[in-house]
């Protein structure tokens, strides 16, 4: 089940992020695995704004989460993480759908994200969900700044892409 995150979920969301990040070690991306999740205060800001969703188990404990922003007036996936014990069950896909519905409900036309081009559970996964690479010439000013910030903090050591999909699924 997916619900909006609340204050009691924030530390568990950090734990999910840390556990999910461990998969990057197998690709030699240890600095990504070592990257700390957002502080509880920042996660709380997302939750208070209604832009943090958790996928919970039968006891209402989060096992996956998604954070959304508005970038260039469109819904933007800031972070989506699934605990490795719950991977490959469609939880990320369902969270992305919830954020898509949220964006559509707020009058937005597309959903964007930034991700690693060659990491199997990043760009190739998002392509399977209908996302397409968004060429740099089509980036708005906020997405351009976001991609530059990601490069400045070292994420560009591995190829990165911006991706998008319409918020209304194709008919």
C-alpha positions in Angstrom: 0.0 0.0 0.0 1.2 3.5 -0.8 0.5 6.4 1.5 1.9 9.9 2.2 5.0 9.8 4.5 4.7 11.2 8.0 7.2 12.1 10.7 7.5 8.5 12.1 8.7 7.3 8.7 11.6 9.6 8.2 14.4 7.6 9.9 13.1 4.4 8.2 13.3 6.2 4.8 17.0 7.0 5.6 17.5 3.3 6.4 15.9 2.3 3.1 18.1 4.7 1.2 21.3 3.3 2.8 20.3 -0.3 2.2 19.4 0.4 -1.4 22.6 2.3 -2.0 24.7 -0.8 -1.2 23.9 -2.2 -4.7 26.1 0.4 -6.2 29.2 -1.3 -4.7 28.9 -4.2 -7.1 29.4 -1.6 -9.9 32.4 0.0 -8.3 30.4 3.1 -7.4 31.3 3.0 -3.7 31.0 6.8 -3.3 27.4 6.5 -4.3 26.8 3.7 -1.8 28.5 5.8 0.9 26.5 8.9 0.1 24.3 9.8 3.1 20.5 10.1 2.6 18.8 13.4 3.1 18.7 14.6 6.7 15.5 13.9 8.6 14.7 17.6 8.5 14.8 17.7 4.7 12.7 14.5 4.5 10.3 16.2 6.9 10.0 19.2 4.5 9.0 16.8 1.7 6.5 15.0 3.9 4.9 18.3 5.2 4.5 19.4 1.6 2.8 16.2 0.6 5.6 15.2 -1.8 6.9 12.1 0.0 5.2 8.7 -0.5 6.0 5.5 1.2 5.2 1.9 0.2 4.4 0.1 3.4 4.2 -3.5 4.4 1.3 -5.2 6.2 2.4 -3.7 9.5 2.5 -0.2 8.0 6.3 -0.1 8.0 7.9 1.7 5.0 9.9 -0.6 2.6 10.2 1.9 -0.2 9.8 5.6 -0.8 9.7 8.4 -3.3 10.3 12.2 -3.1 8.9 14.6 -5.7 9.8 18.1 -6.6 8.5 20.7 -9.0 11.3 21.5 -11.6 10.5 23.9 -14.4 6.8 23.6 -13.5 6.7 19.8 -14.0 6.7 16.9 -11.6 10.2 15.7 -10.9 11.3 12.5 -9.1 14.0 13.6 -6.7 14.5 10.2 -5.2 13.0 6.7 -5.3 14.4 3.9 -3.2 13.3 0.4 -2.5 14.8 -1.7 0.3 16.7 -4.6 -1.4 14.6 -7.2 0.6 11.6 -5.9 -1.4 13.2 -5.3 -4.8 11.8 -6.7 -8.0 8.2 -6.6 -6.8 7.1 -3.5 -8.7 7.2 -1.1 -5.7 9.2 1.5 -7.4 6.9 1.4 -10.4 3.9 1.9 -8.2 5.5 4.8 -6.4 6.4 6.4 -9.7 2.8 6.0 -10.7 1.6 7.7 -7.5 3.9 10.6 -8.3 2.6 10.7 -11.9 -0.9 10.9 -10.6 0.1 13.7 -8.2 1.7 15.7 -11.0 -1.3 15.2 -13.3 -3.6 16.3 -10.5 -1.5 19.5 -10.1 -1.9 20.4 -13.7 1.6 19.3 -14.8 2.2 17.7 -18.2 5.3 15.6 -17.6 7.4 13.8 -15.1 11.1 14.2 -15.1 14.1 12.6 -13.3 17.9 12.5 -13.5 19.7 9.2 -13.3 22.7 7.1 -14.2 22.6 6.2 -17.9 24.3 2.8 -17.5 23.1 1.4 -14.1 20.6 -1.4 -14.9 18.1 -0.2 -12.2 18.4 3.4 -13.3 17.9 4.6 -16.9 17.3 1.2 -18.5 14.6 0.5 -15.8 13.0 3.9 -16.4 13.0 3.3 -20.2 10.9 0.2 -19.6 8.4 2.4 -17.7 8.0 4.8 -20.6 10.6 7.4 -19.8 12.8 8.8 -22.6 16.1 10.6 -22.5 15.6 14.4 -22.5 18.3 16.1 -24.6 20.1 18.9 -23.0 18.7 21.4 -25.5 15.2 20.6 -24.1 16.1 21.2 -20.4 14.5 24.1 -18.7 16.6 26.4 -16.5 15.9 24.6 -13.3 16.7 21.2 -14.7 19.9 22.6 -16.2 20.9 23.9 -12.7 20.0 20.5 -11.2 22.2 18.6 -13.7 25.0 21.1 -13.1 24.7 20.7 -9.3 24.9 16.9 -9.8 28.0 17.3 -11.8 29.5 19.6 -9.2 29.0 17.1 -6.4 30.7 14.4 -8.4 27.8 12.4 -9.8 29.1 13.0 -13.4 32.0 10.6 -12.8 29.5 8.2 -14.3 27.3 9.2 -17.3 24.0 10.9 -16.2 20.9 11.6 -18.2 17.7 13.5 -17.6 14.6 11.6 -18.6 10.9 12.4 -19.0 7.5 10.9 -19.6 4.0 12.4 -20.0 1.9 12.4 -16.9 -1.0 11.1 -18.9 -0.2 7.5 -19.9 -0.6 6.9 -23.7 -4.0 5.6 -24.7 
